[in-house]
Amino acid sequence: MRDTNENQVIEETLEMMKPKIKKSLKNTRTQERNDLEQEIKLKVVDAVKSKKIVPINFLEFIEEVNK
């Protein structure tokens, strides 16, 4: 069950970051874009798995900001 939740978080995080990743890749030579995109996605997956990126809802975000 935990793996399913973690996989879902990874998928959601990658989907949320997809526009930023694509925009950033425009600054890279065409020949290198696919490799760099894979590397960025791997870094995101590693960050989620190591809990450097954790999902929070809007109310939790507001509480963190107001601390």
N, C-alpha and C positions, 0 to 999 in steps of 0.2 A: 504493500500500500504506500509506503513512504517513497519508494522509487517512482511510483506513478505520480505522486504529488510533485516530487523533485523534477521529473521529466516535464510535467505540465508547466511548472515555474520556468524551466529552461526555455520551453517553446514560447511561452508568453513573453518572456524577456527578450528573446531573439526577435520576435515579431514586433515588439514595441521599438526596438532599436534599429530595425531594418531600414527605415528612411534615413536615419543619421549615418548608418554604415554606408549605404549606397551613395549618399551625398559626399561623404568623406573619400570614397573610392574614386570620385571624379578627379581628385587631385593626384591620382596615381597613373602611371603609364598603363595603357590598355593591356599590354602583355602580362602585367603583374597583378591586375585587379582580382582575378579569381583566387590566386594564392593568398593575397592579403586578406580578402574577404573570409576565407577559411580560417586564417590565423586569428582574425578578430573574433570570429564566432567561437573558436576554441577558447580564447581568453574569457569570453562571456560565460561559457559553460563552466570553466574552471572557477570563475568568480562566484557563480551561483552555488556550485558544489562545495566551495570552501566557506560559504556563508558571508562572503564579502558583499554580495547583493542579496537582499532578502525582500520578499514581497511585503508590502504594507498597504493598508487601505487608506483612504483619504483622511479619516479621522485620526488614525495613528500618525500620519504625516503631520497634520496640524498640531498634534500634541508634541511631537518632536521639535517642530519649528518654534513653538512657544516656550520651550524649556529654557 
